[in-house]
């Protein structure tokens, strides 16, 4: 594939092995230990994302509390 500037680039392809996946993670800035853990266990965010059902439940509880307080 040739770009407008005339340079040739290989199309990107996903890693074929766990080792290639770890190397890609290290190239993105992860440490060796982090890359191995992600490849073995999967990625987990440092701060868990809120459960949408939990957020709706909290809103419902707040609405009920407000309604009861107005009585």
N, C-alpha and C positions, 0 to 999 in steps of 0.2 A: 504494500500500500504506500503510495507517494502523496505527501501533503503538498500544499501550495508552495511551500518554501523549497520543495524538492528533496527533503529528507525522507528516508525510508524507515517505516516503523512496522514491527510485527504486530498483528492483532493481539490484544490481551486475551489470555485464556486462564481459566481457574487453575489453582494448583492441583496436580495429579496425585500427590502423596501428602501424608501428614507432615513430613519433613519440609516439603515445599511450602505448605501452609504456615508452619512455624517460621520459616525464613521470611515469608511475606509479612507476617505480624511483626517480626523484628525490624523489618524495613520501614514499618509504619511507626516505630518508636517503642514498641513493647519490649520489655526485658526478656531474656532467655527463659526465666522462670514463668513470667506471665504468658509468654507465647506457648509454652508447653502446657500450662494449666488451661488456657483457652482451647487449645487443640484437643485436650483430653476431656474437659468438662463442659465446654461451650462458654459463650460470653455471658457474663452477668454484670449488669450495670452496678456501679458503686453505690448509687442511690436508687433503691427500688422504685419503679414507676407506680403511681397510685392505681389501685383497682377501680375501674370506672363504676362498677356496681357499688363499691364501698363509698365512693364520692356521692352517688345518688342517694344512698342510705343515710349518709350524714346530712345531706340537704333536707331529706324528708324528716329526720329527727329534729332538726333545727326549726322547720316549719311547724311541726306539731308542738314543740316547746313554746314557740312564739304564740301560737293559737291558744294554748292552755293558759299562758301568762296574761292574755288579753281578757280572759273571762272574769 
